[in-house]
């Protein structure tokens, strides 16, 4: 799955109605491909009942989509992508195939799709409402690297099944939904980088704690005492920049960089590309395509629509309320 259209971070004030609606299969492909990934869509139910309702929210490396199809559909994603994708049914269910496994997502069992394998949604029933959580692979891999000794295997070998019956997993879903609701408000506190930067990191850390993967037990183990030198370095950074949205991973990386610069080798970790961090970007975004409740296509039953059904879909900016981020090197 191509992510060239899925990671276009840009700040945009939400409209009074954050929902996008269309009855055109081609336009539905365009909306979802612009926000997430190019795909094929097959209408399984009555064509005259086809419709898509979509709400998009983005916070740095995290894209959230509240998605409902009015009639039964199937979706095909053949290409790999640069994101981890969690599908959480809020109402109904969906059946999919991923890495040779037949998966059924329900409100009690989410599905975690890895970036290195295709995904085929074999049956999305009409009326089923799903929350799509797409997180940049580099952001998740980097977060895990700061929490364990040494770089982890990439992509992280997440288990496809994510049970939502445990309290911690339910709390993570509630936190995701809260962020989505708050970002719809133009004056929300979460829109301030001092809040959204550590909150985005908390959502990523939360996924690493509730989803099953080879490093989960290491993350759950009690942390040992910090080295006095590293603690002093972190305190110096906090005192030097109290206005900055410093997070634990940023402090850890910066402390390592400072101590490496002072070492006999003179090697500085702060010169690595991994020293980037999320910050607000430009406010430009292309206008979303026109959507309509009355734009019907009566001859679409059973047809399959591909990535090229909508012109220039891959060159259009992501639509919907956005919170932007780009890399920034810290010296």
C-alpha positions in Angstrom: 0.0 0.0 0.0 1.4 3.3 -1.1 1.7 5.9 1.8 2.6 8.8 -0.4 -0.8 10.2 0.2 -1.3 9.0 3.7 1.3 11.1 5.7 0.7 14.6 4.5 0.6 16.4 7.8 -1.0 19.8 7.6 -2.8 22.0 10.1 -6.4 22.9 9.2 -9.2 24.3 11.3 -12.1 21.9 11.3 -15.3 22.9 9.5 -18.6 23.1 11.3 -19.4 19.6 10.0 -16.3 17.4 10.1 -18.0 14.5 8.3 -17.6 13.7 4.6 -20.4 11.9 2.8 -20.6 10.6 -0.7 -22.7 8.1 -2.7 -20.1 7.7 -5.4 -17.8 4.7 -5.2 -15.1 6.5 -7.1 -15.2 9.4 -4.8 -15.2 7.1 -1.8 -12.0 5.5 -3.1 -10.5 9.0 -3.5 -11.4 10.1 0.0 -10.0 7.0 1.7 -6.9 6.7 -0.5 -6.1 10.4 0.2 -6.3 9.8 3.9 -4.9 6.3 4.1 -3.9 4.1 1.2 -4.8 3.4 -2.5 -7.1 0.4 -2.7 -9.8 -1.4 -4.7 -13.4 -1.3 -3.7 -16.1 -3.9 -4.6 -19.7 -3.2 -4.0 -21.3 -6.4 -2.6 -24.7 -5.1 -1.7 -27.3 -3.1 -3.7 -25.5 -0.4 -5.7 -28.3 2.2 -5.2 -27.7 2.0 -1.4 -24.0 2.6 -1.6 -22.7 5.4 0.6 -19.6 6.4 2.6 -19.6 8.5 5.8 -16.1 9.5 6.9 -14.5 11.7 9.5 -10.8 12.2 9.5 -8.5 13.5 12.3 -4.7 13.7 12.3 -2.3 14.4 15.2 1.3 14.3 14.1 2.1 10.8 13.0 -1.4 9.5 13.9 -4.3 9.5 11.5 -7.8 8.6 12.8 -10.7 7.7 10.6 -14.4 7.1 11.6 -15.7 5.1 8.7 -19.1 3.7 7.7 -20.3 2.2 4.4 -24.1 2.1 3.8 -24.0 -1.3 2.0 -21.8 -4.3 2.0 -18.3 -3.8 0.4 -15.0 -5.6 0.0 -11.6 -3.8 -0.1 -8.2 -4.8 -1.4 -4.9 -3.3 -0.3 -2.1 -5.1 -2.2 0.8 -2.7 -1.6 2.9 -2.5 1.6 2.7 0.8 3.5 4.8 2.7 6.1 2.2 2.5 8.9 0.8 0.2 11.5 -3.0 0.1 11.1 -5.4 -0.8 13.9 -9.1 -1.4 13.0 -11.5 -1.0 15.9 -15.2 -1.8 15.2 -17.4 0.6 17.1 -20.5 -1.1 15.7 -20.8 -4.3 13.7 -17.9 -6.4 12.4 -15.5 -6.9 9.5 -13.8 -9.9 8.0 -10.3 -9.6 6.6 -7.2 -11.6 5.5 -3.7 -10.6 6.5 -0.4 -12.6 6.5 -2.3 -15.8 5.7 -4.7 -15.4 8.6 -8.5 -15.1 8.4 -9.5 -12.4 10.9 -12.8 -11.1 12.2 -12.9 -7.8 14.0 -15.6 -7.0 16.5 -16.1 -4.4 19.3 -14.3 -6.9 21.6 -11.5 -7.8 19.2 -9.6 -5.2 17.2 -7.2 -6.1 14.4 -3.6 -4.8 14.1 -2.3 -4.8 10.5 1.5 -4.8 10.0 3.0 -2.6 7.3 4.9 -5.4 5.5 2.0 -7.5 4.2 -1.1 -7.0 2.1 -4.6 -6.6 3.6 -7.8 -7.9 2.0 -11.1 -6.9 3.6 -13.3 -9.7 2.4 -16.6 -8.5 3.9 -17.5 -5.1 5.5 -21.2 -5.2 6.2 -23.3 -2.1 5.5 -23.9 0.0 8.6 -20.8 -1.3 10.4 -18.9 1.6 11.9 -15.2 1.3 12.4 -12.4 3.5 13.9 -9.2 3.2 11.8 -6.0 4.1 13.7 -3.0 4.5 11.4 0.4 5.3 13.0 3.6 6.1 11.1 5.9 3.1 11.3 9.0 5.1 12.0 7.3 6.9 14.9 6.3 3.5 16.5 9.7 1.9 15.8 11.6 4.9 17.2 9.4 5.0 20.3 10.1 1.3 21.0 13.8 1.8 20.5 13.9 4.4 23.3 12.2 2.0 25.7 14.3 -1.2 25.1 18.0 -1.9 24.9 19.1 -1.7 21.3 17.1 -1.3 18.1 14.1 -3.5 17.7 13.3 -5.7 14.7 11.4 -3.6 12.1 8.6 -3.9 11.4 7.5 -4.8 14.9 6.0 -8.3 14.9 2.6 -7.3 16.4 0.0 -10.0 16.9 -2.9 -9.4 14.4 -5.5 -9.9 17.2 -5.9 -7.1 19.7 -8.4 -8.1 22.4 -10.3 -5.1 23.8 -11.7 -6.9 26.9 -8.8 -6.0 29.3 -9.1 -2.6 31.1 -5.8 -1.2 29.6 -6.9 -1.9 26.0 -10.3 -0.3 26.6 -8.6 2.7 28.2 -6.4 3.1 25.1 -9.5 3.1 22.9 -11.2 5.6 25.1 -8.1 7.8 24.9 -8.1 7.6 21.1 -11.8 8.5 20.9 -11.3 11.4 23.3 -8.5 12.8 21.2 -10.7 12.5 18.1 -13.5 14.4 19.7 -11.3 17.1 21.1 -9.6 17.8 17.8 -12.9 18.7 16.3 -13.0 21.8 18.5 -11.1 24.7 17.0 -10.1 26.0 20.5 -9.3 22.6 22.0 -6.3 22.5 24.4 -5.0 19.5 22.5 -4.3 21.6 19.5 -1.5 23.2 21.4 1.8 21.5 20.6 2.7 21.5 24.3 -0.2 19.1 24.8 -0.4 17.2 21.5 3.3 16.2 21.3 3.4 14.3 24.5 -0.2 13.0 24.0 0.7 11.6 20.6 3.7 9.8 22.3 1.3 8.5 25.0 -1.0 7.0 22.3 2.0 5.3 20.7 3.3 4.0 24.0 -0.2 2.9 24.9 -0.3 0.7 21.8 3.0 -0.8 22.6 1.8 -1.7 26.1 -1.6 -3.2 25.1 -0.8 -5.0 21.8 1.1 -8.3 21.9 4.6 -8.3 20.4 8.0 -9.7 21.3 9.0 -6.7 23.4 5.9 -6.4 25.4 7.1 -8.2 28.5 10.3 -6.1 28.6 8.1 -2.9 28.6 5.9 -4.3 31.4 9.0 -5.0 33.6 9.7 -2.5 36.4 12.2 0.1 35.2 15.6 0.2 36.9 17.0 3.4 38.5 18.2 6.0 36.1 21.9 6.8 35.9 22.8 10.0 37.8 24.5 11.5 34.8 21.5 11.0 32.5 19.2 12.4 35.1 21.4 15.5 35.4 21.4 15.9 31.6 17.6 15.7 31.5 17.2 18.2 34.3 19.5 20.6 32.4 17.4 20.3 29.3 14.2 20.9 31.2 15.6 24.0 32.9 17.0 25.3 29.6 13.7 24.9 27.7 10.7 25.0 30.0 8.5 26.2 27.1 9.3 23.2 24.9 7.0 20.1 24.7 9.7 17.8 26.0 8.7 14.1 26.3 10.5 11.3 28.0 11.8 9.9 24.7 13.1 13.3 23.6 14.9 13.8 26.9 16.4 10.3 26.7 17.7 10.9 23.2 19.0 14.4 23.9 20.8 13.2 27.1 22.4 10.4 25.2 23.5 12.9 22.5 25.0 15.3 25.0 26.9 12.6 26.8 28.2 11.1 23.6 29.5 14.5 22.5 31.5 14.8 25.7 33.0 11.3 25.3 36.6 10.7 24.1 35.3 9.5 20.7 33.5 12.8 20.2 30.6 10.9 18.5 27.3 12.8 18.9 24.0 11.0 18.7 22.3 14.3 18.1 23.5 14.3 14.5 21.4 11.2 13.6 18.3 11.6 11.5 16.5 9.8 14.3 16.9 13.0 16.4 13.9 14.6 14.6 10.8 15.3 16.5 7.2 16.4 15.6 6.3 20.1 15.4 3.6 22.2 13.7 4.0 22.6 10.0 2.4 24.8 7.3 -1.3 25.4 7.3 -1.8 24.8 3.6 -4.0 21.9 2.5 -5.9 21.3 -0.8 -9.6 21.6 -0.7 -11.4 18.2 -0.3 -13.4 16.9 -3.3 -17.1 17.8 -3.3 -19.2 15.2 -1.6 -23.0 14.8 -1.9 -25.7 12.7 -0.4 -27.5 12.6 -3.8 -24.6 11.7 -6.2 -25.8 8.2 -7.1 -24.2 5.6 -9.5 -26.9 3.0 -10.3 -24.7 0.8 -12.4 -22.1 -0.1 -9.8 -23.4 -3.4 -8.3 -20.6 -6.0 -8.2 -18.1 -3.7 -9.9 -14.6 -3.3 -8.6 -13.0 0.1 -8.6 -9.2 0.4 -8.6 -6.6 2.9 -7.5 -6.8 4.8 -10.8 -10.6 5.2 -10.8 -10.3 8.8 -9.6 -7.8 11.1 -11.4 -4.8 12.4 -9.5 -5.9 10.7 -6.3 -2.2 10.2 -5.3 -1.4 13.9 -5.7 -4.2 15.3 -3.6 -3.6 16.4 0.0 -5.4 14.6 2.8 -8.8 15.9 3.6 -10.5 16.6 7.0 -9.4 18.2 10.3 -5.6 17.9 10.5 -2.9 18.5 13.0 0.4 18.7 11.3 4.0 17.6 12.0 7.3 17.7 10.3 10.8 16.7 11.5 13.0 19.1 13.4 16.6 18.6 14.3 17.6 19.6 17.8 21.2 20.5 18.4 
